[in-house]
């Protein structure tokens, strides 16, 4: 079965530091998608990125960047020049094809990021 | 306009009661989901519907019964509530296979 591991339970940084959140996944599917979601203290889940298994190009969006490496089954997320508003729990997720041909998300346990002023 | 909405946002009830949570999406998506987030923040899928048809049922107790009257709505009814049902329940929707899932704001259920 698919599995997503976010080994860092909590990370605390000072504003303007760069921080990388690790995500390692296990899957037997050749086609799959990886996702990152943000859950700020207000509780909602905010979609950040989707990456398919055939596209290993790194992605940059403002201060956010993602490094996908199939060789190490990792999909790491870096926040550059962190800000207090980045404080949240970040979830990495992997799509899993079910026997019925539908797909579901398997989530990691999340990494709580605290950015201190 | 809110893309995925849930009501109520908070629900406090006693053990043994029956309650419902409603979800609506205005994104035109064909697939909707229910997830449960426990006290340790772990998110796990419960159900998924595609065009009103149940396609995923993740060994959830049969006290939980989802209902999809149309593809824009997915409601969750819970019978005989137990203390362990206390959690945040998230509804989500997506378009097609592997589409990004957009989540509702969550419903915090507290069973006393």
Interface residues (C-beta under 8 A of the other chain):
Chain A: X33 X35 X37 X39 X43 X44 X45 X46 X47 X50 X52 X89 X91 X95 X98 X100 X102 X103 X104 X105 X107 X109 X110 X112
Chain B: X31 X33 X40 X41 X42 X43 X44 X45 X48 X50 X55 X56 X58 X88 X90 X92 X97 X98 X100 X101 X102 X103 X105 X106 X108
